Amino acid sequence: MADTEASSPERPPRTMSREARRTQLIESTIRTLATRGYARTTLTEVARTAGLSHGLVLFHFETKERLLSETLAWLAEEYRQNWQAALGSAGDDPADQLAAMIEADFAPTICTPERLAAWCAFWGEAQSRPLYQAACGEKDEDYTRTLEAICARMIRDGGYGLDPVFTARILRVTVEGVWLDMMTMARPYSVQEALDTVRLAASLCFPRHFPRA
């Protein structure tokens, strides 16, 4: 099949670098996962979404499994870099660090309908495939350990008498819960309301650090 790409904003020229082309195809895979789901995402559907030939997708990724694996790894690394950058800019105060990590989960580049839908598609496969754990297990553990350490400092400094492991878990599952709400509710609430919900959870755990408005 001939490559039907055209030089336009939607279809970058044939001279793009290999890395740029792979990024384009990964973004198209994210969009396809959002509209078609995990099982119905195929190389052909990704090619159609990208406006490229099936052969070009096959050349870069060879199989659906490899394409999905690299897409998940790309999402996981994007997420890791996002929260680590936010944490690095927050300073040494644990309350500022926690606020930065919470807000990072709702950054415009991370909390988009397409990305949330793609995450949900992968989460649905986590129990039956090693794909998620291979790509995200270590990064999830790093995030969890960091969140627990911040909570431990706040508990110690504020004399809250909480368990840092359970407290970090409350905050993490609240974030994941509002993400799922935004994907599954018939009338989902806004990103701002989702962020406010997680901030409320933080204020219930740490009222002196996060006073309620």
C-alpha positions as CSV (number, residue, x, y, z in Angstrom):
1,M,0.0,0.0,0.0
2,A,1.4,3.4,-0.9
3,D,2.2,5.9,1.8
4,T,-0.5,8.6,1.4
5,E,1.0,11.2,3.8
6,A,0.5,14.9,2.9
7,S,2.6,17.9,4.0
8,S,0.1,19.6,6.4
9,P,-0.2,20.4,10.1
10,E,-2.2,17.2,10.6
11,R,0.1,15.0,8.6
12,P,3.8,15.9,9.1
13,P,6.2,15.5,6.1
14,R,8.0,12.4,5.1
15,T,11.3,13.8,6.3
16,M,10.4,13.7,10.0
17,S,13.0,11.9,12.1
18,R,12.5,8.3,13.2
19,E,11.9,9.4,16.8
20,A,9.4,12.0,15.8
21,R,7.5,9.5,13.6
22,R,7.4,7.0,16.5
23,T,6.1,9.7,18.8
24,Q,3.4,10.5,16.2
25,L,2.3,6.9,16.1
26,I,2.3,6.6,19.9
27,E,0.0,9.6,20.1
28,S,-2.2,8.0,17.5
29,T,-2.3,4.8,19.5
30,I,-3.4,6.8,22.6
31,R,-6.2,8.3,20.5
32,T,-7.2,4.9,19.2
33,L,-7.2,3.4,22.6
34,A,-9.5,6.2,23.8
35,T,-12.0,5.6,21.0
36,R,-11.7,1.9,20.3
37,G,-10.5,0.3,23.6
38,Y,-7.7,-2.1,24.1
39,A,-8.9,-5.2,22.3
40,R,-10.0,-3.2,19.2
41,T,-6.9,-1.2,18.9
42,T,-5.0,-2.6,15.9
43,L,-2.1,-1.5,13.7
44,T,-4.7,-0.8,10.9
45,E,-6.8,1.4,13.2
46,V,-3.7,3.3,14.5
47,A,-2.6,3.9,10.9
48,R,-6.0,5.2,10.0
49,T,-6.0,7.5,13.0
50,A,-2.5,8.8,12.1
51,G,-3.4,9.2,8.4
52,L,-0.5,6.9,7.5
53,S,-0.1,3.5,5.8
54,H,-0.4,0.2,7.7
55,G,3.1,-0.6,6.4
56,L,4.6,2.4,8.1
57,V,3.2,1.4,11.4
58,L,4.4,-2.1,10.9
59,F,7.9,-0.9,10.0
60,H,8.2,1.1,13.3
61,F,6.6,-1.4,15.7
62,E,6.3,-4.8,14.0
63,T,3.4,-6.1,16.1
64,K,0.4,-4.8,18.0
65,E,1.9,-6.1,21.3
66,R,5.1,-4.1,20.8
67,L,3.1,-0.9,19.8
68,L,1.0,-1.2,22.9
69,S,3.9,-2.0,25.1
70,E,5.9,1.0,23.9
71,T,2.8,3.3,24.2
72,L,2.3,2.3,27.8
73,A,6.0,2.8,28.5
74,W,5.8,6.2,26.9
75,L,2.8,7.2,29.0
76,A,4.4,5.9,32.2
77,E,7.6,7.9,31.5
78,E,5.6,11.0,30.7
79,Y,3.7,10.7,34.0
80,R,6.9,10.1,35.9
81,Q,8.7,13.1,34.4
82,N,5.6,15.2,35.1
83,W,5.3,14.5,38.9
84,Q,9.1,14.6,39.4
85,A,9.4,17.9,37.7
86,A,6.6,19.3,39.9
87,L,8.2,17.9,43.0
88,G,11.6,19.3,42.0
89,S,10.1,22.8,41.8
90,A,8.2,22.6,45.1
91,G,11.1,23.3,47.5
92,D,11.7,21.5,50.8
93,D,8.4,22.0,52.6
94,P,6.4,18.7,52.6
95,A,3.1,20.5,52.3
96,D,4.3,22.3,49.2
97,Q,5.6,19.0,47.9
98,L,2.3,17.2,48.4
99,A,0.4,20.0,46.9
100,A,2.7,19.9,43.8
101,M,2.3,16.2,43.4
102,I,-1.5,16.5,43.6
103,E,-1.7,19.3,41.1
104,A,0.7,17.4,38.8
105,D,-1.9,14.7,38.3
106,F,-4.3,17.3,36.8
107,A,-1.8,19.1,34.6
108,P,-3.2,20.0,31.1
109,T,-0.7,17.7,29.4
110,I,-1.5,14.7,31.7
111,C,-5.2,14.9,32.6
112,T,-6.8,14.8,29.1
113,P,-9.8,12.7,28.1
114,E,-7.6,10.7,25.6
115,R,-4.9,10.0,28.1
116,L,-7.3,9.1,30.9
117,A,-9.1,6.7,28.5
118,A,-5.8,5.1,27.5
119,W,-4.9,4.6,31.1
120,C,-8.3,3.0,31.8
121,A,-7.8,0.7,28.8
122,F,-4.4,-0.5,30.1
123,W,-5.7,-0.8,33.7
124,G,-8.4,-3.1,32.5
125,E,-5.7,-5.5,31.2
126,A,-3.4,-5.3,34.3
127,Q,-4.6,-8.6,35.9
128,S,-4.5,-10.7,32.7
129,R,-1.3,-9.4,31.2
130,P,2.2,-8.7,32.5
131,L,2.3,-5.6,30.2
132,Y,1.3,-3.1,32.9
133,Q,3.6,-4.3,35.6
134,A,6.5,-4.6,33.2
135,A,6.1,-1.0,32.1
136,C,4.8,0.7,35.2
137,G,5.4,-1.5,38.3
138,E,8.8,0.1,39.3
139,K,7.6,3.6,38.5
140,D,4.4,3.1,40.5
141,E,6.5,1.9,43.5
142,D,8.8,5.0,43.2
143,Y,5.7,7.3,43.2
144,T,4.2,5.5,46.2
145,R,7.5,5.5,48.2
146,T,7.8,9.3,47.5
147,L,4.3,10.0,48.5
148,E,4.6,7.9,51.7
149,A,7.9,9.8,52.6
150,I,6.2,13.1,52.2
151,C,3.2,12.0,54.3
152,A,5.5,10.7,57.0
153,R,7.3,14.0,57.3
154,M,3.9,15.9,57.5
155,I,2.6,13.4,60.1
156,R,5.8,13.8,62.2
157,D,5.9,17.6,61.9
158,G,2.2,18.1,62.5
159,G,1.7,15.4,65.2
160,Y,-1.2,13.9,63.3
161,G,-1.0,10.3,64.6
162,L,-1.6,8.8,61.1
163,D,-0.1,5.9,59.3
164,P,1.9,7.3,56.4
165,V,1.3,4.2,54.2
166,F,-2.4,4.3,54.6
167,T,-2.5,8.1,54.3
168,A,-0.6,8.0,51.1
169,R,-2.9,5.3,49.8
170,I,-6.0,7.4,50.6
171,L,-4.6,10.2,48.5
172,R,-3.4,8.0,45.7
173,V,-6.7,6.1,45.3
174,T,-8.6,9.4,45.5
175,V,-6.7,10.7,42.5
176,E,-7.3,7.4,40.6
177,G,-10.9,7.5,41.7
178,V,-11.7,10.9,40.3
179,W,-9.8,10.0,37.1
180,L,-12.2,7.1,36.7
181,D,-15.2,9.3,37.5
182,M,-14.1,11.7,34.8
183,M,-14.1,8.7,32.3
184,T,-17.2,6.8,33.4
185,M,-19.8,9.3,34.7
186,A,-22.7,10.2,32.4
187,R,-22.1,13.8,33.4
188,P,-18.4,14.0,34.6
189,Y,-17.3,16.9,36.7
190,S,-14.6,19.2,35.7
191,V,-10.9,18.9,36.1
192,Q,-11.0,21.7,38.7
193,E,-13.7,19.9,40.7
194,A,-11.6,16.7,40.5
195,L,-8.6,18.6,41.8
196,D,-10.7,20.2,44.6
197,T,-11.8,16.7,45.6
198,V,-8.3,15.5,46.1
199,R,-7.3,18.7,47.9
200,L,-10.3,18.1,50.3
201,A,-8.9,14.6,51.0
202,A,-5.5,16.1,51.8
203,S,-7.2,18.6,54.1
204,L,-9.0,15.9,56.0
205,C,-5.7,14.1,56.5
206,F,-3.7,17.2,57.2
207,P,-6.0,20.0,58.4
208,R,-3.3,22.2,59.7
209,H,-1.3,22.0,56.5
210,F,-4.3,22.1,54.2
211,P,-7.0,24.3,55.8
212,R,-10.4,24.0,54.2
213,A,-11.7,27.0,52.4
